[in-house]
Amino acid sequence: MLASRDHLLATHEEFRKLATEHTQYEQRLSSLTHKRYLTDDEKVEEVRLKKLKLRLRDQMESIERQYREHVSKGQVA
């Protein structure tokens, strides 16, 4: 639900922090994928960044799910 994500970005500090980190990891991954060849260290970094992004995504989805549950129960304005 895009509206809940927008609301959380505007009002939920932890969600906003996670989203910012996710974007930073995505940008770094993008710069790595544009390289023709990766060093061994860059390959390790790429795998690490992908795992970190997934962890952040899971955390963000958990916060969104909690928000939607509260909204559906009428607990959030």
Phi and psi in degrees as GROMACS dihedral restraints (atoms count N, CA, C in turn):
[ dihedral_restraints ]
;  ai    aj    ak    al  type     phi  dphi    fc
    3     4     5     6     1   -65.7    20    10
    4     5     6     7     1   -38.4    20    10
    6     7     8     9     1   -61.7    20    10
    7     8     9    10     1   -40.6    20    10
    9    10    11    12     1   -66.2    20    10
   10    11    12    13     1   -39.0    20    10
   12    13    14    15     1   -63.7    20    10
   13    14    15    16     1   -45.1    20    10
   15    16    17    18     1   -61.5    20    10
   16    17    18    19     1   -43.3    20    10
   18    19    20    21     1   -63.3    20    10
   19    20    21    22     1   -44.0    20    10
   21    22    23    24     1   -65.3    20    10
   22    23    24    25     1   -39.1    20    10
   24    25    26    27     1   -61.2    20    10
   25    26    27    28     1   -34.9    20    10
   27    28    29    30     1   -81.5    20    10
   28    29    30    31     1   -26.7    20    10
   30    31    32    33     1  -123.0    20    10
   31    32    33    34     1   -16.7    20    10
   33    34    35    36     1  -111.3    20    10
   34    35    36    37     1   107.5    20    10
   36    37    38    39     1   -59.8    20    10
   37    38    39    40     1   -44.9    20    10
   39    40    41    42     1   -64.2    20    10
   40    41    42    43     1   -42.9    20    10
   42    43    44    45     1   -61.2    20    10
   43    44    45    46     1   -43.5    20    10
   45    46    47    48     1   -62.0    20    10
   46    47    48    49     1   -41.4    20    10
   48    49    50    51     1   -63.4    20    10
   49    50    51    52     1   -44.7    20    10
   51    52    53    54     1   -62.9    20    10
   52    53    54    55     1   -41.9    20    10
   54    55    56    57     1   -64.3    20    10
   55    56    57    58     1   -38.7    20    10
   57    58    59    60     1   -65.1    20    10
   58    59    60    61     1   -45.6    20    10
   60    61    62    63     1   -61.3    20    10
   61    62    63    64     1   -42.6    20    10
   63    64    65    66     1   -58.9    20    10
   64    65    66    67     1   -43.1    20    10
   66    67    68    69     1   -64.6    20    10
   67    68    69    70     1   -41.3    20    10
   69    70    71    72     1   -62.5    20    10
   70    71    72    73     1   -43.1    20    10
   72    73    74    75     1   -64.6    20    10
   73    74    75    76     1   -40.0    20    10
   75    76    77    78     1   -62.3    20    10
   76    77    78    79     1   -41.6    20    10
   78    79    80    81     1   -64.6    20    10
   79    80    81    82     1   -42.1    20    10
   81    82    83    84     1   -65.7    20    10
   82    83    84    85     1   -42.5    20    10
   84    85    86    87     1   -61.0    20    10
   85    86    87    88     1   -40.2    20    10
   87    88    89    90     1   -61.1    20    10
   88    89    90    91     1   -42.0    20    10
   90    91    92    93     1   -66.2    20    10
   91    92    93    94     1   -33.1    20    10
   93    94    95    96     1   -70.9    20    10
   94    95    96    97     1   -39.6    20    10
   96    97    98    99     1   -71.5    20    10
   97    98    99   100     1   -18.7    20    10
   99   100   101   102     1   -82.8    20    10
  100   101   102   103     1    -7.8    20    10
  102   103   104   105     1   -79.1    20    10
  103   104   105   106     1   146.1    20    10
  105   106   107   108     1   -70.6    20    10
  106   107   108   109     1   -43.0    20    10
  108   109   110   111     1  -132.5    20    10
  109   110   111   112     1   144.4    20    10
  111   112   113   114     1  -109.4    20    10
  112   113   114   115     1   141.2    20    10
  114   115   116   117     1   -71.9    20    10
  115   116   117   118     1   169.3    20    10
  117   118   119   120     1   -60.0    20    10
  118   119   120   121     1   -41.2    20    10
  120   121   122   123     1   -63.2    20    10
  121   122   123   124     1   -39.2    20    10
  123   124   125   126     1   -68.0    20    10
  124   125   126   127     1   -35.7    20    10
  126   127   128   129     1   -64.1    20    10
  127   128   129   130     1   -42.3    20    10
  129   130   131   132     1   -64.4    20    10
  130   131   132   133     1   -43.0    20    10
  132   133   134   135     1   -61.9    20    10
  133   134   135   136     1   -41.1    20    10
  135   136   137   138     1   -59.4    20    10
  136   137   138   139     1   -46.2    20    10
  138   139   140   141     1   -64.2    20    10
  139   140   141   142     1   -43.5    20    10
  141   142   143   144     1   -61.4    20    10
  142   143   144   145     1   -44.5    20    10
  144   145   146   147     1   -64.0    20    10
  145   146   147   148     1   -39.2    20    10
  147   148   149   150     1   -62.8    20    10
  148   149   150   151     1   -41.6    20    10
  150   151   152   153     1   -66.5    20    10
  151   152   153   154     1   -41.7    20    10
  153   154   155   156     1   -63.0    20    10
  154   155   156   157     1   -42.2    20    10
  156   157   158   159     1   -61.1    20    10
  157   158   159   160     1   -42.3    20    10
  159   160   161   162     1   -64.4    20    10
  160   161   162   163     1   -40.9    20    10
  162   163   164   165     1   -62.1    20    10
  163   164   165   166     1   -44.6    20    10
  165   166   167   168     1   -63.6    20    10
  166   167   168   169     1   -41.7    20    10
  168   169   170   171     1   -60.7    20    10
  169   170   171   172     1   -43.3    20    10
  171   172   173   174     1   -61.8    20    10
  172   173   174   175     1   -42.4    20    10
  174   175   176   177     1   -64.2    20    10
  175   176   177   178     1   -42.7    20    10
  177   178   179   180     1   -64.4    20    10
  178   179   180   181     1   -41.8    20    10
  180   181   182   183     1   -65.7    20    10
  181   182   183   184     1   -35.1    20    10
  183   184   185   186     1   -63.6    20    10
  184   185   186   187     1   -44.5    20    10
  186   187   188   189     1   -63.6    20    10
  187   188   189   190     1   -42.6    20    10
  189   190   191   192     1   -61.8    20    10
  190   191   192   193     1   -42.5    20    10
  192   193   194   195     1   -62.4    20    10
  193   194   195   196     1   -44.2    20    10
  195   196   197   198     1   -62.1    20    10
  196   197   198   199     1   -41.6    20    10
  198   199   200   201     1   -61.7    20    10
  199   200   201   202     1   -47.1    20    10
  201   202   203   204     1   -62.0    20    10
  202   203   204   205     1   -38.1    20    10
  204   205   206   207     1   -64.2    20    10
  205   206   207   208     1   -42.0    20    10
  207   208   209   210     1   -65.8    20    10
  208   209   210   211     1   -40.4    20    10
  210   211   212   213     1   -64.1    20    10
  211   212   213   214     1   -42.8    20    10
  213   214   215   216     1   -66.9    20    10
  214   215   216   217     1   -24.2    20    10
  216   217   218   219     1   -91.7    20    10
  217   218   219   220     1    -0.1    20    10
  219   220   221   222     1    75.6    20    10
  220   221   222   223     1    24.8    20    10
  222   223   224   225     1   -94.0    20    10
  223   224   225   226     1    -8.2    20    10
  225   226   227   228     1  -124.0    20    10
  226   227   228   229     1   134.4    20    10
